[in-house]
């Protein structure tokens, strides 16, 4: 959990634990802006084109396909923003923790997809709602921040080159994800978390 996150509520532990156990992997709370609106920390498949569309026009259909708010129940996602990610200690240790080759951003993309490669699900639990005083470093002209993010982007797409260019059509998409070691990623993406056997 990042230091700019404020924990609130009294039953969050039980809610996140239930989602982790039912989903079989990692879970994140719904993050909120200081004004109470939801941050889109529920994320879909990070194709480069999807990320660009989301940054340029997040309210579009393509933007919603990549980053969502308004989830009503615990829901399977591809990865969660790294401000808060929870999991069983043994699961996080088995994954090896965060990849230190990332400095600014993309480490959460890689962590979520690495969990998916290992057969672990990733879910967002909207019953847990925590304030995240998000100050994105690359919203302004800070050259160092943009350079660091571009370096992380290069590292990520070197590890997942199949996601650099999106293939359209169900068959081509499935083949792309299969080559990335993410063959089952779309099976439950954006669907409610079911029994523990459904991953």
Secondary structure, DSSP 4 states (H G I P E B T S, - for coil): --TTEE---SSHHHHHHHHHHHHTEEEEEEEE-TTSPBP--EE----HHHHHHHHH-TTSHHHHHHEE----S-EEESEE-TTS-EE-HHHHHHHTS--TT--SSSHHHHHHHHHHHTT-EEEEEEEEEEEE----GGGS--HHHHHHHHHHHHHHHHH-GGGTSPPPSHHHHHHHHHHTT-TTTTTSTTSB---TT--
